[in-house]
Amino acid sequence: MKNKQIKIIFTDIDWTLFDHHSLKYPRSGLRALNKARKNGYKIIICSARCYKSFSAVKALEKIPHDGYICSGGGIAYVEGKYLYREAINPDIVKQFVERADKLGYELQLIGPTYSFLTLPENDLASGYYKYWLEYHPPVKKYEGEEVTSILLFCLHGQEKDFKDFPLYFYRFYDSGVDVTEKPYLKSTGIRAVLDYYGYDKSQALAIGDDIPDVEMFNEVGTSIAMGNGKEECKQHASYITDNIEKHGLKKALKHYKII
């Protein structure tokens, strides 16, 4: 019998749907989401990746969806419209870019549907793009475009050269620091999507594998951690399924009678 309580599913991409070992989406996961959608459940991609980063792993092409939350919660887009999108004050962006250029730091400026580098791609950026299978942005001069976040390429501790800016710095990789005007959380996007559809927290299910997904789990009634996920993620989940390569997502949706 179909689960009538749950109405909407929020799913991460990396290591939840996309396997970085095989560099593929296991068919079982995509088929499970397609079946869930046919059964009437809304599917929302919920990822730390920005919009342009989706293209690197063909997320919007491969994953059946009704909308997405991207940039770790900085943007929520559902059924052809933005529910919200956060942006950094353009005067602050201009000053930040000028400081970075002067000191020789590589920046990736990220907008709602575009992304570009302020300097030619350096070794730190290239290493990051290779590791995360990322989109390689073009080089362009900043001319006041809307910037939802900045990716600062620098070594540990070097972000101190920008600490006088009224911005939030989050190092998520050896060479990468996300810079935003306030902390972005996947939970913010989930609340906006639930409000849009008029769904209660108890009607939402989330699937993830990493520490940022804990915030996602806190905003839903049912949470699933992948077997290959991090321990902290598993500790906050309602249910722990099998690994990604062992059809974990499909098994979880069957467990909850979604498919």
N, C-alpha and C positions, 0 to 999 in steps of 0.2 A: 504493500500500500504506500502511495506517495506521501512524503512528509508535507503536511499542510501548514505546519507552524512556520517553517523557513520560507522566505520569499526572495531573498537576494544573497548572492555569493560574491565575496571580495577575494581576489586571488593575487598573490605575488607572482613574479615571473621567474627570476633567477633561482635555480635549485628547487623551485616548486613546480614550474612548468617546463623551464628550459634547463636541460642537463649540460653542464659545462664540461663534463667528461666526454660525452659523445658528440657535443656541440649540436644537439638536436632537441626537438620537443618530442618526448615519447608519445606515440600515437594514442596510447590508452588514455592519457590525460586530456588531450584535445577532444577525443571522441566523447569522453565523459562529460566535458563541459558543453559540447554540442547537444548531447542528449538532455542535459539538465536544462539548457535554454529551451529546447523543444518542449520540455515538460512544464515550461512556464516560469522558470526561475530567472531573475535578472543576474547578469554576470558583469562585474566591474573589475577591471584590471587595477591593481593597487601596487605601485612600484616606486622605488627610489629613483629609477631612471627618468630622465627628462623626455619630452616628446620626441625630439630628434634621435635620442638614444634608442627609442623603440625600433627605429628602422634598422639598427645594427643586428637585431635578432628577429626582425620581421614580426614583432609582437602584434601589431594591429591587423596584419594580414593573417596570421596563424591562429590567434586566440579569439574564439567567439566572444563578443562583448556588447554591452549596451552603453558603455562609457569607460572612463579611466580616471584614476587619481595618479598624478605623476609628480616628479621632483620631490618625492618623499612626503607629499601632502601639500605642496605649494600650489597645485592646480587641481581642480575637479571639473570634469567635462562629461556631461551626460546627455545622450540623445540629441546631439547636434548643437549644444550650447554650453557655455561656461557657467558653472554654478558660482565659481569665484576663481580668481587668480591673484596671488600675492606678487608684489613688485617692489623693487628697491628704488628709493628716491633717485631720480636721474642725476641730480647734482652730486650725490654721494658716489654714484657709479662713476661719474666723470672724474672726480677727485681720486677715486680708488685706481682707475685705469692709469691716470697720470703718474701716480706713485709707483705702480707696478712697472710701467714703461721705464721710468727713471732708474729703478733698481734692477731691471732686467728680469722681472718675474713674468712667466707665462700665465695668461688668464684665458679661460673659456667663458664667454658671456652667454647666458642661456635665457631665451625668451619663450613665449608660449608655444611657438611652432618653428623656431629657428635657433641656431647656435653658431657662434663663430669665435675664432681665436684672435687675440690682440697682437700676437707676434707669431712668426713662423714656428711651426711645431718643433719643440725641443725634445731631448731624450726623456725627460720626466713625463711629458705628455704622451710620447710614443709608447713608453712602457705601460702607462696606465691604459691607453686604448687597446693595446694588445692583450693585456691581462683580462679586461672586462669585455672584450669583443665589442668595442665601442665604435661609434660613428666618428670619423675624422672630420672636424669642422673646417671650413675655409678660413683664411685670414682676412680680416676686415677691420677698418677703423671704426671705433665707436662713435655714433652720430646721434645719440639720444634715444636709441631704440628702447622699448620696454624690456627690462632685465628682471627676470623672476629670481635668478640666483647666479652666483659667480663661482666657478671652479678655479681655485688658486692652486697652481702647481708649485710646490716647494717642499723642502726637506723638513724634518721634525724641528720645531722651534723657530723656523724662519717666519711663521705667520705673525710673530711678535712685531714685525716691521709695520703691521697694519692694525695693531691693537687699539690705537687711539680712535679708530672709526667706530661709530655706533652700530656695529653689526655683530651678528652671531657667527662664530667659527666652529665648524665640526669636522674634525679629521676622521675620515673613514677609510683611508688608504695611505700607504707609506708616502706617496707623493701627491696625494689629493686632499684638499680641504674645501668643503662646501661653505660658501659665505652667503648669508641671507640677512634680511633686516630683522627677522625674528625666527625662532626655531620652527621648522616645518615638521609636522607629525602626520602620519597616515590617518590617525584618529580624527583629525580636523576634517579631512576629506570625507571620511566615512559618515561623520555626523551630518555634513552638508548633503550627501547623497540620500541618507535615510530621511532627512527632513523633506527633500524634494519629492520622494516617492510616498511620504507619509507612513513609513514603516517604523515600527518599534525596534529597539535594540534586540529584543528576543527573536525577531524575525530575520536576523542577519547571521550569516556564517562567514568565517574568514579562514583562509588557508595560507600558511607561510612557513618560513624555515629559519629566519634570522632574528637578531635582537630587535631591530626596528619594527618587526612584526608584532612584538608584544603590545605596542600601542594600538595596533590594529585589533588584536585579540580583546583588549580592554573595552572596545566599543561595540562588540557583538555578543550575542547570546551563546553562540557555538563557535569554538575555535579548534582548528586542526593544525597540528605541527607535523611536518614531514619527518620520516624516520631518519633522514640524512641531515636534519636540522640541528641547530646549536642547542645545547642543554638548557640554557636560560629560556629559550623559546618554548621548548618542550614543557618546562615547569609551569608555564602559564596557559597551556593548551587544555581544552576539554578532552581532546582525544589525540593520540599519537598514531599516525598511520605508518605504512611501510615506506621504504626509500623511493626516490623518484624513479629509479631504473627498474624498480620492482612493482610498478603500477600503483604507487601509493595514493595518488590523487583519486584514481578510479575506485580503489578499495574504500577510501574514506567516504566518497559520495554514495557508494552502495551501503555502507554502514549506517548512514543517516537517511537512507531511503529517498535520496534525491534522484537516483537513477535505478 
